[in-house]
């Protein structure tokens, strides 16, 4: 059967039938284990991100362009962490009680914050690349520059996420209610384009940028110049490790 030729209403009906067949209630020990893991992630995420924000805010020596990006990303991650409470409830109750509109709003905010974090990591990588390869381009107030970039990032994250909202529906069966992306020709196009824009493109930029940074640091060490940005040996190791982490 070619699902691309099936109307959206029929797609929704098929997926409702699919959920009825395949989704069963998990044993109590599975529910407890997964809930404990999710709550642990919540606590660690909240504490870690709040401490990051507090340290950057209170220590004026850390008011740099890089740390402004990290501050914004920590705020986004902390807010996303609060959604884990709702996820635990939905996992245990197996029912989405807030209606279709709330389903779309919940999905929208979580994905916006997710896209924001990806874009901030990309912007941070570009900032570091420019600082190393073209430092004269970063003249002026870092605060004003970063605020402009972050504003643009939020706008892009919202624009990226908006089409996805129209692919999400609240699917109800006799036993469960699930906020779910319903496959359709429109959702396939949207998800395909956004997968490229929000994953492939940022990943390509990160790979290129951190490869160039690693090459610059390695070349700097070979030249034995004392006027370069990094302490060569230590920073080559740090940058190479950082490159590997971002690639992962």
ChimeraX attribute file (.defattr): number of C-alpha atoms within 10 A of each C-alpha:
attribute: neighborCount
match mode: 1-to-1
recipient: residues
	/A:1	5
	/A:2	5
	/A:3	13
	/A:4	13
	/A:5	10
	/A:6	14
	/A:7	11
	/A:8	16
	/A:9	10
	/A:10	12
	/A:11	17
	/A:12	20
	/A:13	14
	/A:14	15
	/A:15	16
	/A:16	19
	/A:17	14
	/A:18	12
	/A:19	18
	/A:20	15
	/A:21	9
	/A:22	7
	/A:23	11
	/A:24	11
	/A:25	13
	/A:26	12
	/A:27	8
	/A:28	9
	/A:29	9
	/A:30	11
	/A:31	15
	/A:32	14
	/A:33	11
	/A:34	14
	/A:35	19
	/A:36	13
	/A:37	12
	/A:38	17
	/A:39	18
	/A:40	13
	/A:41	13
	/A:42	19
	/A:43	15
	/A:44	14
	/A:45	19
	/A:46	20
	/A:47	12
	/A:48	14
	/A:49	21
	/A:50	17
	/A:51	13
	/A:52	17
	/A:53	20
	/A:54	11
	/A:55	12
	/A:56	18
	/A:57	15
	/A:58	10
	/A:59	9
	/A:60	9
	/A:61	8
	/A:62	13
	/A:63	15
	/A:64	15
	/A:65	20
	/A:66	16
	/A:67	17
	/A:68	21
	/A:69	20
	/A:70	20
	/A:71	21
	/A:72	17
	/A:73	24
	/A:74	21
	/A:75	18
	/A:76	19
	/A:77	21
	/A:78	22
	/A:79	17
	/A:80	19
	/A:81	21
	/A:82	16
	/A:83	14
	/A:84	18
	/A:85	14
	/A:86	13
	/A:87	15
	/A:88	19
	/A:89	13
	/A:90	17
	/A:91	17
	/A:92	16
	/A:93	13
	/A:94	18
	/A:95	17
	/A:96	20
	/A:97	14
	/A:98	11
	/A:99	13
	/A:100	16
	/A:101	13
	/A:102	14
	/A:103	19
	/A:104	20
	/A:105	12
	/A:106	16
	/A:107	18
	/A:108	20
	/A:109	17
	/A:110	19
	/A:111	20
	/A:112	21
	/A:113	22
	/A:114	18
	/A:115	21
	/A:116	25
	/A:117	23
	/A:118	18
	/A:119	23
	/A:120	19
	/A:121	17
	/A:122	19
	/A:123	21
	/A:124	20
	/A:125	23
	/A:126	17
	/A:127	19
	/A:128	17
	/A:129	21
	/A:130	16
	/A:131	15
	/A:132	17
	/A:133	12
	/A:134	11
	/A:135	13
	/A:136	10
	/A:137	9
	/A:138	13
	/A:139	8
	/A:140	9
	/A:141	10
	/A:142	15
	/A:143	13
	/A:144	11
	/A:145	13
	/A:146	20
	/A:147	15
	/A:148	11
	/A:149	16
	/A:150	20
	/A:151	11
	/A:152	13
	/A:153	19
	/A:154	18
	/A:155	13
	/A:156	15
	/A:157	21
	/A:158	18
	/A:159	12
	/A:160	19
	/A:161	22
	/A:162	14
	/A:163	16
	/A:164	19
	/A:165	19
	/A:166	15
	/A:167	19
	/A:168	20
	/A:169	18
	/A:170	21
	/A:171	22
	/A:172	17
	/A:173	13
	/A:174	7
	/A:175	12
	/A:176	18
	/A:177	20
	/A:178	20
	/A:179	20
	/A:180	16
	/A:181	20
	/A:182	23
	/A:183	17
	/A:184	20
	/A:185	15
	/A:186	16
	/A:187	18
	/A:188	15
	/A:189	11
	/A:190	17
	/A:191	17
	/A:192	11
	/A:193	14
	/A:194	17
	/A:195	12
	/A:196	12
	/A:197	13
	/A:198	19
	/A:199	14
	/A:200	13
	/A:201	14
	/A:202	18
	/A:203	18
	/A:204	12
	/A:205	15
	/A:206	22
	/A:207	16
	/A:208	15
	/A:209	20
	/A:210	22
	/A:211	16
	/A:212	16
	/A:213	22
	/A:214	21
	/A:215	15
	/A:216	16
	/A:217	23
	/A:218	18
	/A:219	14
	/A:220	20
	/A:221	18
	/A:222	10
	/A:223	11
	/A:224	10
	/A:225	11
	/A:226	11
	/A:227	8
	/A:228	13
	/A:229	13
	/A:230	14
	/A:231	13
	/A:232	20
	/A:233	12
	/A:234	9
	/A:235	16
	/A:236	21
	/A:237	14
	/A:238	13
	/A:239	18
	/A:240	17
	/A:241	13
	/A:242	14
	/A:243	21
	/A:244	13
	/A:245	9
	/A:246	14
	/A:247	12
	/A:248	7
